[in-house]
Amino acid sequence: MKKDVKCLLSALVFAGISWGGYGIASAAGEAVYELNPVVVTATRTEKMDIDVPANVTVVTAKKIEEAGYKNAFDAIQSQVGVESTGYGDSGQDFGFSSGRTVVRGYDRGTLVMVNGIPMNLKNYNSLAGIPKDMIEKIEIVKGAAGTLYGAEAMGGVVNIITKTPEDDKESFTIKGTVGNYYNDYGVTYAGPNLIVSLQKEYSDFINHSNAYPEGSNINWWVGKGQSNRAAVAAKLGEEVGFNLMYQDGNVTRGSFNEKYWVNKPTKPAKYEKYNYRFDDKRLTTGLTYTGKDNGIKAIIGYNYRKTDGFDRTKNIPVDSSAELSSYITDVQKTWELGKDTLIAGYTFKREDYEGLVNKAKKAHRLNHGFYLSYTDEFSPKFSATLGLRAEIIKDPVSDQNVFNPQFQTLYKFNDNTSWYVDIGRGFQMPTVDSYYGKKAAADTLKPEKGWTYETGIKHNFSESQSLKFSVYHMDFKNKIGWSDIDKETGLQYAINKGNFRNTGVEVTYDQVVNNHWDYSIGLSYGNPEINDPTGKKGWVQDSARLDGVASVTYRTDKIRSTLSWKYLGDREEYTSRPKTSDPQVPSLSRVTWNTIYDVTPNDTLSLTLNNLFDHENYANRYGNLELPYNWRLSYSHKF
């Protein structure tokens, strides 16, 4: 632990050398760090960040490009306070071993949206189907947001806002990438009323994708995979938009005929070869309405995912194969009452699940949500917001009537400094299919619920310097997770693991030095713990305690180069793996160097060197690894 802290602080000090200076524009003339951006997700209204009583991180399209993020998952997990779980590099999925976003250590507690349309299915929010070139910005709101967004927003909300067509611009772009593990090519058309992006991606064979600790000789591999992607953003009028994100692809995963142990009382240890193929289809689409003069916003959305797995050793389908879908409608109205604001709205969601192997595994859930948010500006310096949400849930097993309050205050010392308090309650149902798990008796699974308490300071020293500091406490009950491996079947099933708590601090500092240099530093330290309900283990660490990020960017008229670092230290213990002398998951340290060269105004080359120091980085507590050192070379031409 001391070694991890010392390593992190040394690197942050090195990255944080103060050059002095001013200015927020890049050499290319576009903002990268918006030190006081306009945000919409935290309050459902457009406000400058310093006027928002919540912890918000904004990742701009320019930052996504310059940092060399591979996809939306990569961009989100590279921010401080976010510890995403994947099963390989950049959110790699294997069927329903699926990537998801983890805010402040609370797994399966983050609602991810695309243009305000919730895309969570089974509490998963895999992001591989969203092309990074279609993203305008990503807003990450930390803290329980159950009042405005309902279930699944216990730890926070992520809103991926896509680009919209521009009236005076039209272009056609071709792009291709080659690398030692990854290749792709694609085309994008952007016109006055329509943006269309098509992409084909290939991933290479990886012969060592798990680093199990001593005591196990299973060596997993990942086979070659491919995916097809299509994205559409259309302007159907001044107030109506349409978005579509589609992906289909496949990947294989297996082990080299090594040891696999099933502890059946009457049978000895079993040796078996694994070879699975997973076909995956995903669709997120919807219509958005934003009234210019009537204060009404509305969305109609649809999500679909079909994961079809096949065991190529046993020549049988994978039992967890399933089709998932959800239908979402949300309508809100905003009233400006002098200096005060009132928001009222209604949300409807239907979620469906059907097994592909066993058609009897079929269920659906209905949610009706009614919400209010009233902001009272008591004075030019002080305002308070009270939010209320009533949710009626029609569940396959146990209906629920839920009431979530939220209370926020904002005190502005001046135009550049604000102090906020944010207290909110969150609530989350078990996944719609979790009742089918082996030995998971429906009447024993309880919903998750609890509170987040947070206070923080936001301060803009000038147009080129920004500091945010926050202290938070999370107190949740009935956290759902996986059981230990069943001795008879070798499987796991959903259970309430226990109560969850986390008290921590988070600080970020951004400095734009001049038109050529800027840097950013972020550090979070918490104590995420889960309480064993049996009382045998007491409070057990449940996620990484130390989370740090740092980046520095240099720009000229033709070259932009960014060096960035993500660090996770003092991590949790392995899960469902053999006993080891060091039970903790090793620290993650990922350094990425991305350089962009604008050959001409229409031709661009970029070179991304990822995991530059070839660190063995665990993507989760199960031993799945991110890629070793890897590189990607991309070229694009705009007509």
C-alpha positions as CSV (number, residue, x, y, z in Angstrom):
1,M,0.0,0.0,0.0
2,K,2.7,2.5,1.0
3,K,4.6,1.6,-2.2
4,D,1.5,2.2,-4.3
5,V,0.8,5.6,-2.7
6,K,4.5,6.7,-3.1
7,C,4.5,5.6,-6.8
8,L,1.3,7.5,-7.5
9,L,2.2,10.7,-5.7
10,S,5.6,10.8,-7.4
11,A,4.1,10.5,-10.8
12,L,1.4,13.1,-10.0
13,V,4.1,15.6,-8.8
14,F,6.1,15.0,-12.0
15,A,3.0,15.5,-14.2
16,G,1.9,18.6,-12.2
17,I,5.0,20.8,-12.8
18,S,3.6,24.3,-13.0
19,W,4.6,26.1,-16.2
20,G,2.4,29.2,-15.6
21,G,0.6,31.0,-18.4
22,Y,-3.0,31.3,-19.6
23,G,-5.4,30.5,-22.5
24,I,-7.8,27.7,-23.1
25,A,-7.7,27.2,-26.8
26,S,-5.7,24.4,-28.4
27,A,-3.3,25.1,-31.3
28,A,-6.0,23.7,-33.6
29,G,-8.4,26.3,-32.3
30,E,-10.8,23.9,-30.4
31,A,-11.4,23.5,-26.7
32,V,-10.1,20.3,-25.2
33,Y,-10.5,21.0,-21.4
34,E,-13.7,23.0,-20.9
35,L,-13.0,24.3,-17.4
36,N,-16.6,25.4,-16.9
37,P,-18.6,23.5,-19.5
38,V,-22.4,23.5,-20.0
39,V,-23.8,20.3,-18.6
40,V,-27.3,18.9,-18.8
41,T,-27.3,15.4,-17.2
42,A,-27.0,16.4,-13.5
43,T,-30.1,18.6,-13.3
44,R,-31.9,17.8,-16.6
45,T,-31.4,21.5,-17.5
46,E,-28.5,23.4,-19.2
47,K,-26.2,24.9,-16.5
48,M,-22.6,25.8,-16.3
49,D,-20.7,23.3,-14.2
50,I,-19.9,25.7,-11.5
51,D,-23.7,26.2,-11.0
52,V,-24.4,22.5,-10.7
53,P,-24.7,21.0,-7.1
54,A,-23.2,17.7,-8.1
55,N,-19.8,16.1,-9.0
56,V,-19.6,16.2,-12.8
57,T,-16.8,15.1,-15.2
58,V,-17.0,16.1,-18.9
59,V,-15.0,14.3,-21.6
60,T,-15.1,16.3,-24.8
61,A,-14.8,14.9,-28.4
62,K,-11.5,16.6,-28.7
63,K,-10.1,15.0,-25.6
64,I,-11.3,11.6,-26.8
65,E,-9.4,12.1,-30.0
66,E,-6.2,13.5,-28.5
67,A,-5.9,11.0,-25.7
68,G,-6.2,8.1,-28.2
69,Y,-9.1,6.4,-26.4
70,K,-10.2,3.3,-28.3
71,N,-13.9,3.5,-27.6
72,A,-16.5,5.0,-25.2
73,F,-15.6,2.4,-22.5
74,D,-12.0,3.4,-22.7
75,A,-12.8,7.1,-22.4
76,I,-15.0,6.6,-19.3
77,Q,-12.8,4.2,-17.4
78,S,-9.8,6.5,-17.8
79,Q,-11.5,9.2,-15.6
80,V,-10.8,9.5,-11.9
81,G,-13.4,7.8,-9.6
82,V,-14.4,5.3,-12.3
83,E,-13.2,1.7,-12.2
84,S,-14.9,-0.1,-15.1
85,T,-15.0,-3.9,-15.2
86,G,-14.3,-5.7,-18.5
87,Y,-13.2,-9.1,-19.5
88,G,-10.2,-8.0,-21.6
89,D,-9.0,-4.8,-23.2
90,S,-11.3,-1.8,-23.5
91,G,-14.4,-3.5,-22.2
92,Q,-14.1,-6.8,-24.0
93,D,-17.2,-9.0,-23.6
94,F,-17.7,-12.7,-23.7
95,G,-21.4,-13.2,-23.9
96,F,-22.9,-12.1,-20.6
97,S,-19.5,-11.9,-19.1
98,S,-20.0,-8.3,-20.0
99,G,-18.3,-5.0,-19.4
100,R,-19.9,-2.4,-17.2
101,T,-19.1,1.0,-15.6
102,V,-18.3,1.1,-11.9
103,V,-18.4,4.5,-10.2
104,R,-16.7,4.8,-6.8
105,G,-16.4,1.1,-6.4
106,Y,-20.1,0.2,-6.6
107,D,-20.4,-2.6,-9.2
108,R,-23.6,-2.8,-11.3
109,G,-24.8,0.6,-9.9
110,T,-24.3,3.0,-12.8
111,L,-26.9,4.0,-15.3
112,V,-25.4,4.6,-18.8
113,M,-27.5,6.6,-21.3
114,V,-27.1,7.6,-25.0
115,N,-28.6,11.0,-25.5
116,G,-30.7,10.5,-22.4
117,I,-31.9,7.0,-23.5
118,P,-31.0,4.4,-20.8
119,M,-29.1,1.5,-22.4
120,N,-28.7,-0.8,-19.3
121,L,-29.8,-4.4,-19.8
122,K,-29.4,-6.8,-16.9
123,N,-27.5,-3.9,-15.2
124,Y,-24.9,-4.3,-17.9
125,N,-24.0,-1.3,-20.1
126,S,-21.5,-2.6,-22.6
127,L,-20.3,0.3,-24.7
128,A,-18.4,-1.4,-27.6
129,G,-21.2,-0.6,-30.1
130,I,-20.8,3.2,-29.8
131,P,-18.2,4.6,-32.3
132,K,-16.0,7.1,-30.7
133,D,-16.1,9.3,-33.8
134,M,-19.9,9.8,-33.2
135,I,-19.4,11.1,-29.6
136,E,-19.7,14.9,-29.0
137,K,-19.1,14.6,-25.2
138,I,-19.6,12.3,-22.2
139,E,-21.0,13.6,-19.0
140,I,-20.2,11.5,-15.8
141,V,-22.3,12.4,-12.8
142,K,-21.2,10.8,-9.5
143,G,-23.6,10.2,-6.6
144,A,-27.0,8.7,-6.3
145,A,-29.3,10.0,-9.0
146,G,-32.4,7.9,-8.4
147,T,-34.7,11.0,-8.2
148,L,-34.1,12.2,-11.8
149,Y,-33.3,8.8,-13.4
150,G,-34.8,6.1,-11.3
151,A,-33.5,2.6,-10.7
152,E,-29.9,1.6,-11.7
153,A,-28.6,5.1,-10.9
154,M,-27.3,4.3,-7.4
155,G,-23.7,5.1,-7.9
156,G,-24.0,7.6,-10.7
157,V,-25.1,8.4,-14.3
158,V,-23.2,8.5,-17.5
159,N,-24.7,10.3,-20.5
160,I,-23.0,9.8,-23.9
161,I,-24.1,12.7,-26.1
162,T,-23.6,12.0,-29.8
163,K,-22.8,14.6,-32.5
164,T,-25.6,16.3,-34.3
165,P,-25.7,17.4,-38.0
166,E,-24.5,20.9,-38.7
167,D,-26.4,23.0,-41.2
168,D,-23.4,24.6,-42.9
169,K,-21.1,21.6,-43.1
170,E,-20.9,18.6,-45.3
171,S,-18.0,16.0,-45.5
172,F,-17.1,12.4,-46.3
173,T,-14.3,10.8,-44.3
174,I,-12.5,7.5,-44.8
175,K,-10.5,6.0,-42.0
176,G,-8.4,2.9,-41.3
177,T,-6.3,1.5,-38.4
178,V,-3.7,-1.2,-38.3
179,G,-2.1,-2.6,-35.1
180,N,-0.5,-5.6,-33.6
181,Y,-3.8,-6.7,-32.0
182,Y,-6.4,-4.5,-33.7
183,N,-7.4,-3.4,-37.1
184,D,-10.4,-1.5,-38.5
185,Y,-11.7,0.6,-41.4
186,G,-14.7,2.8,-41.9
187,V,-16.5,5.6,-43.6
188,T,-18.4,8.6,-42.2
189,Y,-20.8,11.0,-44.0
190,A,-21.7,14.2,-42.3
191,G,-24.3,16.5,-43.9
192,P,-26.8,19.3,-42.9
193,N,-29.4,16.8,-41.6
194,L,-27.6,13.5,-41.4
195,I,-24.5,11.8,-40.0
196,V,-23.8,8.1,-40.9
197,S,-20.9,6.1,-39.8
198,L,-20.0,2.5,-40.9
199,Q,-17.1,0.5,-39.4
200,K,-15.6,-2.9,-39.6
201,E,-13.3,-4.1,-36.8
202,Y,-11.0,-7.1,-36.4
203,S,-9.2,-8.2,-33.2
204,D,-6.3,-10.7,-33.2
205,F,-5.6,-13.9,-31.3
206,I,-4.4,-13.5,-27.7
207,N,-2.7,-16.6,-26.3
208,H,-2.6,-15.5,-22.7
209,S,-5.7,-13.6,-21.5
210,N,-5.8,-14.6,-17.8
211,A,-3.2,-14.3,-15.2
212,Y,-4.5,-16.6,-12.5
213,P,-2.4,-16.7,-9.3
214,E,-0.4,-19.6,-8.3
215,G,-2.4,-22.8,-7.6
216,S,-4.1,-22.8,-11.0
217,N,-2.7,-24.0,-14.4
218,I,-5.6,-22.8,-16.6
219,N,-4.3,-20.7,-19.4
220,W,-7.1,-19.0,-21.3
221,W,-6.9,-17.7,-24.8
222,V,-9.0,-15.3,-26.9
223,G,-9.5,-16.1,-30.5
224,K,-9.8,-13.7,-33.5
225,G,-12.9,-11.7,-33.5
226,Q,-14.7,-9.2,-35.7
227,S,-17.6,-6.8,-35.5
228,N,-19.7,-4.6,-37.8
229,R,-21.0,-1.2,-36.6
230,A,-23.4,1.3,-37.9
231,A,-24.4,4.6,-36.4
232,V,-26.9,7.3,-37.5
233,A,-27.7,10.7,-36.2
234,A,-30.4,12.6,-38.0
235,K,-32.1,15.9,-37.6
236,L,-35.8,15.5,-38.5
237,G,-36.6,19.1,-37.7
238,E,-35.5,22.0,-35.5
239,E,-36.8,20.1,-32.4
240,V,-36.7,16.4,-33.3
241,G,-33.6,14.1,-33.6
242,F,-33.1,10.5,-34.3
243,N,-30.1,8.3,-33.2
244,L,-29.2,4.7,-33.9
245,M,-26.3,2.6,-32.8
246,Y,-26.0,-1.0,-34.1
247,Q,-23.3,-3.7,-33.7
248,D,-23.0,-7.4,-34.5
249,G,-19.9,-9.5,-34.0
250,N,-18.3,-12.6,-32.6
251,V,-15.4,-13.7,-30.5
252,T,-14.1,-17.1,-29.2
253,R,-12.6,-17.9,-25.9
254,G,-11.1,-21.1,-24.5
255,S,-8.3,-22.8,-22.6
256,F,-5.4,-25.1,-23.6
257,N,-6.7,-28.4,-22.4
258,E,-5.7,-27.6,-18.9
259,K,-7.1,-28.4,-15.5
260,Y,-10.7,-27.6,-14.8
261,W,-12.0,-28.6,-11.3
262,V,-15.5,-29.6,-10.4
263,N,-15.8,-30.9,-6.9
264,K,-18.6,-33.4,-7.1
265,P,-18.7,-35.7,-4.0
266,T,-18.8,-38.9,-6.1
267,K,-16.4,-37.9,-8.9
268,P,-12.7,-37.1,-9.0
269,A,-11.2,-33.9,-10.4
270,K,-12.1,-33.4,-14.1
271,Y,-9.8,-32.3,-16.9
272,E,-11.5,-30.6,-19.8
273,K,-10.8,-28.4,-22.8
274,Y,-12.8,-25.1,-23.2
275,N,-13.7,-23.6,-26.5
276,Y,-16.6,-21.1,-26.7
277,R,-17.9,-18.9,-29.5
278,F,-20.1,-15.9,-28.7
279,D,-22.2,-14.1,-31.3
280,D,-23.5,-10.7,-30.1
281,K,-26.0,-8.3,-31.6
282,R,-26.9,-4.9,-30.0
283,L,-29.1,-2.0,-31.0
284,T,-29.8,1.3,-29.2
285,T,-32.1,3.7,-31.0
286,G,-34.6,6.5,-30.3
287,L,-36.2,9.8,-31.0
288,T,-35.6,12.9,-29.0
289,Y,-37.7,16.0,-28.8
290,T,-36.5,19.4,-27.4
291,G,-39.1,22.1,-27.5
292,K,-37.6,25.5,-28.1
293,D,-40.2,27.6,-26.4
294,N,-42.5,25.2,-24.5
295,G,-40.0,23.7,-22.0
296,I,-40.8,20.2,-23.0
297,K,-38.3,17.4,-23.6
298,A,-39.2,13.9,-24.5
299,I,-37.5,10.6,-25.6
300,I,-38.7,7.4,-27.0
301,G,-36.0,4.7,-26.9
302,Y,-35.5,1.0,-27.7
303,N,-32.6,-1.3,-26.6
304,Y,-31.9,-4.8,-27.9
305,R,-29.2,-7.3,-27.2
306,K,-28.9,-11.0,-28.3
307,T,-26.0,-13.0,-27.0
308,D,-25.8,-16.5,-28.5
309,G,-23.0,-18.7,-27.1
310,F,-21.9,-22.1,-28.4
311,D,-19.7,-24.7,-26.6
312,R,-17.6,-26.0,-29.4
313,T,-16.1,-28.7,-27.3
314,K,-19.3,-30.3,-26.1
315,N,-21.1,-29.2,-29.3
316,I,-24.1,-27.7,-27.4
317,P,-25.5,-24.1,-27.0
318,V,-24.5,-22.1,-23.9
319,D,-27.4,-22.2,-21.4
320,S,-27.0,-18.4,-20.6
321,S,-27.7,-17.4,-24.2
322,A,-30.6,-14.9,-24.2
323,E,-32.4,-12.1,-25.9
324,L,-32.9,-8.8,-23.9
325,S,-34.8,-5.7,-24.8
326,S,-36.2,-2.6,-23.2
327,Y,-38.6,0.1,-24.2
328,I,-38.3,3.6,-22.7
329,T,-40.4,6.7,-22.8
330,D,-39.6,9.9,-20.8
331,V,-41.4,13.2,-20.9
332,Q,-40.5,16.3,-18.8
333,K,-41.7,19.8,-18.6
334,T,-39.7,22.8,-17.2
335,W,-41.3,25.9,-15.8
336,E,-39.3,29.1,-15.1
337,L,-41.0,30.7,-12.1
338,G,-39.1,33.9,-11.8
339,K,-35.7,32.9,-10.5
340,D,-37.0,29.5,-9.5
341,T,-37.3,26.4,-11.6
342,L,-39.7,23.5,-11.5
343,I,-39.3,20.2,-13.5
344,A,-41.9,17.5,-13.6
345,G,-41.9,14.3,-15.6
346,Y,-43.0,10.8,-16.2
347,T,-40.9,7.7,-17.2
348,F,-42.1,4.4,-18.5
349,K,-39.8,1.4,-19.0
350,R,-40.5,-2.2,-20.0
351,E,-37.6,-4.7,-19.8
352,D,-37.9,-8.2,-21.4
353,Y,-35.8,-11.3,-21.0
354,E,-36.0,-14.6,-22.9
355,G,-33.6,-17.6,-22.8
356,L,-32.6,-18.9,-26.2
357,V,-31.9,-22.5,-25.0
358,N,-34.7,-22.8,-22.5
359,K,-37.7,-20.7,-23.8
360,A,-39.4,-21.2,-20.5
361,K,-36.9,-18.7,-19.0
362,K,-39.0,-15.7,-19.9
363,A,-39.9,-12.6,-17.9
364,H,-40.6,-8.9,-18.2
365,R,-40.7,-6.0,-15.8
366,L,-42.7,-2.7,-16.0
367,N,-41.6,0.6,-14.3
368,H,-43.7,3.8,-14.0
369,G,-41.8,6.7,-12.6
370,F,-43.1,10.2,-11.6
371,Y,-40.6,12.8,-10.7
372,L,-40.4,16.5,-9.5
373,S,-37.4,18.8,-9.0
374,Y,-37.8,22.3,-7.6
375,T,-35.0,24.8,-7.3
376,D,-35.5,27.8,-5.1
377,E,-33.0,30.6,-5.6
378,F,-33.1,32.2,-2.1
379,S,-30.5,34.8,-3.1
380,P,-28.0,35.4,-5.9
381,K,-25.5,33.4,-3.9
382,F,-27.6,30.6,-2.4
383,S,-30.1,28.1,-4.0
384,A,-31.6,24.7,-2.9
385,T,-33.1,21.9,-4.9
386,L,-35.6,19.3,-3.7
387,G,-36.2,16.3,-5.9
388,L,-38.8,13.6,-5.4
389,R,-39.5,10.4,-7.4
390,A,-42.2,7.8,-7.0
391,E,-41.7,4.6,-8.8
392,I,-44.2,1.8,-9.3
393,I,-42.5,-1.5,-10.4
394,K,-44.4,-4.5,-11.7
395,D,-42.0,-7.4,-11.2
396,P,-42.2,-11.1,-12.1
397,V,-41.8,-12.0,-8.4
398,S,-42.3,-9.1,-6.1
399,D,-43.9,-5.7,-7.0
400,Q,-42.3,-2.6,-5.4
401,N,-43.5,0.9,-4.7
402,V,-40.4,3.1,-4.3
403,F,-40.0,6.7,-3.1
404,N,-36.6,8.4,-3.7
405,P,-35.8,11.9,-2.4
406,Q,-32.8,14.1,-3.2
407,F,-31.7,17.3,-1.5
408,Q,-29.0,19.7,-3.0
409,T,-27.7,23.1,-2.1
410,L,-25.4,25.5,-3.9
411,Y,-23.6,28.5,-2.4
412,K,-21.7,30.7,-4.8
413,F,-18.9,32.7,-3.1
414,N,-18.4,34.5,-6.4
415,D,-18.6,33.8,-10.1
416,N,-15.6,31.4,-9.9
417,T,-16.2,29.5,-6.7
418,S,-19.1,27.4,-5.5
419,W,-19.8,25.0,-2.6
420,Y,-22.4,22.3,-3.0
421,V,-24.1,19.6,-0.9
422,D,-25.8,16.6,-2.6
423,I,-27.8,14.0,-0.6
424,G,-29.7,11.4,-2.6
425,R,-31.3,8.0,-2.3
426,G,-30.9,5.2,-4.8
427,F,-32.8,2.0,-5.5
428,Q,-32.2,-1.0,-7.8
429,M,-34.0,-4.2,-8.5
430,P,-32.4,-7.6,-9.0
431,T,-31.9,-8.2,-12.7
432,V,-35.0,-9.5,-14.5
433,D,-33.4,-12.9,-15.1
434,S,-31.6,-13.4,-11.7
435,Y,-34.5,-15.4,-10.3
436,Y,-33.7,-18.2,-12.7
437,G,-30.2,-18.8,-11.3
438,K,-29.4,-22.1,-9.7
439,K,-30.5,-22.1,-6.0
440,A,-31.4,-18.4,-6.2
441,A,-34.8,-18.5,-4.5
442,A,-36.9,-15.6,-5.7
443,D,-38.1,-14.7,-2.3
444,T,-34.6,-14.3,-0.9
445,L,-33.3,-11.7,-3.4
446,K,-33.9,-8.2,-2.0
447,P,-33.6,-4.9,-3.9
448,E,-30.6,-2.7,-3.4
449,K,-31.2,0.7,-1.8
450,G,-29.3,3.3,0.1
451,W,-28.0,6.9,0.3
452,T,-25.0,8.9,-0.9
453,Y,-23.9,12.0,1.0
454,E,-21.5,14.4,-0.7
455,T,-20.1,17.9,-0.3
456,G,-17.6,19.7,-2.5
457,I,-15.9,22.8,-3.7
458,K,-15.5,24.0,-7.4
459,H,-13.1,26.8,-8.1
460,N,-11.9,28.3,-11.3
461,F,-8.7,30.3,-10.5
462,S,-8.9,31.9,-13.9
463,E,-9.9,31.0,-17.5
464,S,-7.0,28.5,-17.5
465,Q,-7.1,26.8,-14.1
466,S,-9.8,24.7,-12.4
467,L,-9.9,22.8,-9.1
468,K,-12.6,20.4,-7.8
469,F,-12.6,18.8,-4.3
470,S,-15.3,16.6,-2.8
471,V,-15.9,14.3,0.2
472,Y,-18.5,11.6,0.0
473,H,-20.1,8.7,1.9
474,M,-22.1,5.8,0.3
475,D,-24.3,3.6,2.5
476,F,-26.2,0.9,0.6
477,K,-28.0,-2.2,1.7
478,N,-28.5,-5.6,0.0
479,K,-25.7,-5.3,-2.6
480,I,-26.2,-8.1,-5.2
481,G,-23.3,-10.1,-6.4
482,W,-22.3,-13.7,-7.1
483,S,-22.1,-16.6,-4.8
484,D,-19.0,-18.7,-4.4
485,I,-18.7,-21.6,-6.9
486,D,-21.3,-24.2,-6.2
487,K,-19.5,-27.5,-5.3
488,E,-21.9,-29.7,-7.1
489,T,-22.4,-27.7,-10.3
490,G,-19.3,-25.5,-10.6
491,L,-21.7,-22.5,-11.2
492,Q,-22.4,-19.3,-9.4
493,Y,-25.7,-17.6,-8.8
494,A,-27.1,-14.2,-7.7
495,I,-27.3,-13.5,-4.0
496,N,-27.4,-10.4,-1.7
497,K,-23.7,-10.2,-0.7
498,G,-24.3,-7.7,2.1
499,N,-24.3,-4.0,2.9
500,F,-21.9,-1.7,1.1
501,R,-20.2,1.5,2.3
502,N,-17.5,3.8,1.0
503,T,-16.1,7.0,2.4
504,G,-13.7,8.9,0.3
505,V,-12.2,12.1,-1.1
506,E,-11.7,13.1,-4.7
507,V,-9.7,16.0,-6.2
508,T,-9.1,17.1,-9.8
509,Y,-6.9,19.9,-11.1
510,D,-6.8,21.1,-14.7
511,Q,-4.4,23.7,-16.1
512,V,-4.2,25.2,-19.6
513,V,-0.7,26.6,-19.7
514,N,-0.8,28.3,-23.1
515,N,-1.8,27.4,-26.7
516,H,0.7,24.6,-26.7
517,W,0.5,22.9,-23.3
518,D,-2.2,21.7,-20.8
519,Y,-2.3,19.1,-18.1
520,S,-4.7,17.4,-15.8
521,I,-4.4,15.5,-12.5
522,G,-7.0,13.5,-10.6
523,L,-6.8,11.5,-7.3
524,S,-9.4,9.6,-5.4
525,Y,-9.0,7.7,-2.2
526,G,-11.8,5.7,-0.6
527,N,-12.6,2.6,1.4
528,P,-15.2,0.5,-0.5
529,E,-16.3,-2.3,1.8
530,I,-19.0,-5.0,1.8
531,N,-20.3,-6.6,5.0
532,D,-20.7,-10.3,4.9
533,P,-24.3,-11.0,6.0
534,T,-23.3,-14.3,7.7
535,G,-21.0,-12.4,10.1
536,K,-18.1,-14.7,9.3
537,K,-15.9,-12.2,7.5
538,G,-17.1,-8.8,8.7
539,W,-16.3,-5.9,6.5
540,V,-14.3,-6.9,3.4
541,Q,-12.7,-4.6,0.8
542,D,-14.8,-4.6,-2.3
543,S,-12.9,-2.5,-4.8
544,A,-9.7,-0.4,-5.3
545,R,-9.0,2.2,-2.7
546,L,-6.7,4.3,-4.7
547,D,-7.5,5.8,-8.1
548,G,-5.3,8.3,-10.0
549,V,-5.1,9.8,-13.4
550,A,-2.7,12.3,-15.0
551,S,-2.2,13.6,-18.5
552,V,-0.2,16.2,-20.3
553,T,-0.7,17.5,-23.9
554,Y,1.5,19.4,-26.3
555,R,0.3,21.0,-29.5
556,T,1.6,22.8,-32.5
557,D,-0.1,23.7,-35.7
558,K,0.4,20.2,-37.1
559,I,1.2,17.9,-34.1
560,R,-0.8,17.0,-31.0
561,S,0.8,14.6,-28.5
562,T,-0.8,13.4,-25.3
563,L,0.8,11.3,-22.6
564,S,-1.8,9.9,-20.1
565,W,-1.8,7.6,-17.1
566,K,-4.5,5.6,-15.3
567,Y,-3.7,4.0,-11.9
568,L,-5.6,1.7,-9.5
569,G,-3.9,0.7,-6.3
570,D,-4.6,-1.2,-3.1
571,R,-7.2,-3.3,-5.0
572,E,-9.6,-5.9,-3.8
573,E,-8.9,-9.7,-3.4
574,Y,-9.3,-12.2,-6.1
575,T,-12.7,-13.8,-6.5
576,S,-13.3,-17.5,-7.0
577,R,-9.7,-18.3,-7.6
578,P,-7.2,-20.6,-5.9
579,K,-5.6,-19.4,-2.6
580,T,-2.5,-17.3,-3.1
581,S,0.3,-15.9,-0.9
582,D,-0.8,-12.4,-2.0
583,P,-4.6,-12.5,-2.3
584,Q,-4.9,-8.9,-3.6
585,V,-5.4,-8.1,-7.3
586,P,-2.2,-6.4,-8.5
587,S,-2.2,-2.6,-9.1
588,L,-3.1,-1.4,-12.5
589,S,-0.8,1.1,-14.2
590,R,-1.7,2.0,-17.8
591,V,0.4,4.6,-19.7
592,T,-0.8,5.7,-23.2
593,W,1.0,8.0,-25.6
594,N,-1.0,9.2,-28.5
595,T,0.4,11.5,-31.2
596,I,-1.6,13.0,-34.1
597,Y,0.0,14.6,-37.2
598,D,-2.1,16.7,-39.4
599,V,-0.4,16.1,-42.8
600,T,-2.8,18.4,-44.6
601,P,-6.1,20.1,-43.5
602,N,-7.8,16.9,-44.8
603,D,-5.3,14.2,-44.0
604,T,-4.4,13.0,-40.5
605,L,-2.1,10.3,-39.1
606,S,-2.2,9.1,-35.5
607,L,0.0,6.7,-33.6
608,T,-1.2,5.2,-30.3
609,L,1.2,3.4,-28.0
610,N,-1.0,1.8,-25.3
611,N,0.3,0.2,-22.0
612,L,3.6,1.7,-22.9
613,F,5.6,0.0,-20.1
614,D,4.0,-3.4,-20.7
615,H,2.4,-3.6,-17.2
616,E,0.3,-6.8,-16.5
617,N,-3.0,-5.0,-15.9
618,Y,-6.0,-7.0,-14.5
619,A,-9.3,-5.9,-16.1
620,N,-11.2,-7.3,-13.1
621,R,-10.9,-9.4,-9.9
622,Y,-11.3,-12.7,-11.9
623,G,-7.9,-12.5,-13.5
624,N,-8.8,-11.3,-17.0
625,L,-6.1,-9.2,-18.5
626,E,-5.9,-6.1,-20.6
627,L,-3.6,-6.2,-23.6
628,P,0.2,-6.1,-23.1
629,Y,2.0,-3.3,-24.9
630,N,0.2,-2.6,-28.1
631,W,0.2,0.0,-30.9
632,R,-2.3,1.3,-33.4
633,L,-1.6,3.4,-36.5
634,S,-4.6,5.3,-38.0
635,Y,-5.0,7.4,-41.1
636,S,-8.1,9.4,-42.2
637,H,-8.9,11.5,-45.2
638,K,-11.7,14.0,-45.4
639,F,-13.2,14.8,-48.8
